[in-house]
Amino acid sequence: MDLEFDQKHVWHPYTSTISPLKCYPASSAKGVHIELEDGRQLIDGMSSWWSAIHGYNHPTLNEAAHAQIDRMSHVMFGGITHQPAIDLCKSLVEMTPKGLEQVFLADSGSVAVEVSLKMALQYWHAKGEKRSKFLTLRDGYHGDTFAAMSVTDPDNSMHSLYKGFLPEHIFATSPNTGFWDNWNPEDIEDLEHKLEHNHKEVAAVILEPIVQGAGGMRIYHPEYLKRVRKLCDQYGLLLILDEIATGFGRTGKLFACEHAEVVPDILCVGKALTGGYMTLSATITTKHVADTVCSGEAGCFMHGPTFMGNPLACAVASASMSLLKQGNWKSQTHNIESSFARLLPALLQNERVRDVRWLGAIGVVETKQPVNMEAIQKRFVEQGVWIRPFGKLIYMMPPFISEAHHIKRLIDAIAQVITEDDCFLD
Ligand SMILES: *Cc1c(COP(=O)(O)O)cnc(C)c1O
């Protein structure tokens, strides 16, 4: 591969053109393995950012893609419908918590979040109330487009760069009680106060249920989410749950909100929706919210991307939902969680490690110093694994099909790099 061209002209996520880091050339992927151009096989610990839950190159998903591309890769969704979209939406209505029954298909996670915020704004407009604020949590992550970024942690996403353009929303302190800890009622106080003072201008509360992903890999207590739902009900506010990272089994439940038995008014899904094959997302809401939105001045929901409901993506997503419905994800994520519980605590003996935590198929090692990305990435690859940390977080969300010996290889590799000084910045 022409890596020189790549380094010179191709912009990778969150990278500098002044000092671009070298990327590793992948030539194929199968099961839990990513194959590099030189033939090395890496055990994947990332599921390509939460998405490849069934592993790569899956025969069922391949077959769905092949069958659909020979029939019709795309057709506009305005005025036309098709079987892959109907099949997928049927699965989504069936699998998501009861009451969520109106599906809006979108292009990516960030767009699903944009759509959810627009739904909430149109909802209140239709009710004749002017509400334009969202309440969300510190340390959250909801995407890179402007509205999604406006409810993402202001420091992590550097709101200061976009001041004057970016809408300003209300941020409550993120929950501190871990998933496995005893619930501390003080956790909810800040959000409670902020709602008490601002509820009349708030359209909705938006947050990631149970696991705050890219904003800090924080795994919090279900009671927090229960309280948030109660407060939303008390003030008549909409609750938007962003399950783009947590959805489809990742936390050991099909949706993370099930840990708290909470049902949102609007749910965002993406990432694993197509099993990591292509980009597709969905925003799913209740009949009440949808009908209220459509009873307003516009008479409809004001959104409709060109590639909405792309049949190829829907066909693969639908096949991915069928794989989930077979139910193996339950024992698979349970087994991965057991491996994490068995192997992660030993890492605490290394003085570089501040904390280890896990839930379902998510495992996190938080270090005291930030990683040296270039050095640590190289050492992981040398050990035959693909793990991409950020800041002080070395984290894993492996494909569900990973076996105990794969998880052990990932954790052994982490155990090794945390002993190496040049993998960390001071
Ligand atoms: C990744 C992510 C998004 C954004 O999805 P993209 O497909 O990258 O636009 C939004 N919310 C959460 C919780 C995510 O993890």
The ligand as an SDF file (V2000), in Angstrom:
LIG
                    3D

 15 15  0  0  0  0  0  0  0  0999 V2000
  -20.0480    6.9570   18.2340 C   0  0  0  0  0  0  0  0  0  0  0  0
  -21.1250    7.6210   18.9690 C   0  0  0  0  0  0  0  0  0  0  0  0
  -21.9200    8.6280   18.3780 C   0  0  0  0  0  0  0  0  0  0  0  0
  -21.6560    9.1530   16.9920 C   0  0  0  0  0  0  0  0  0  0  0  0
  -21.8080    8.1880   16.0100 O   0  0  0  0  0  0  0  0  0  0  0  0
  -21.0760    8.3750   14.5890 P   0  0  0  0  0  0  0  0  0  0  0  0
  -21.5580    7.2070   13.7870 O   0  0  0  0  0  0  0  0  0  0  0  0
  -19.6130    8.3720   14.8430 O   0  0  0  0  0  0  0  0  0  0  0  0
  -21.5530    9.6700   14.0370 O   0  0  0  0  0  0  0  0  0  0  0  0
  -22.9350    9.1680   19.1380 C   0  0  0  0  0  0  0  0  0  0  0  0
  -23.1840    8.7650   20.3940 N   0  0  0  0  0  0  0  0  0  0  0  0
  -22.4540    7.7880   20.9870 C   0  0  0  0  0  0  0  0  0  0  0  0
  -22.7930    7.3570   22.3650 C   0  0  0  0  0  0  0  0  0  0  0  0
  -21.4030    7.1960   20.3050 C   0  0  0  0  0  0  0  0  0  0  0  0
  -20.6590    6.2520   20.9140 O   0  0  0  0  0  0  0  0  0  0  0  0
  1  2  1  0
  2  3  1  0
  2 14  2  0
  3  4  1  0
  3 10  2  0
  4  5  1  0
  5  6  1  0
  6  7  2  0
  6  8  1  0
  6  9  1  0
 10 11  1  0
 11 12  2  0
 12 13  1  0
 12 14  1  0
 14 15  1  0
M  END
$$$$
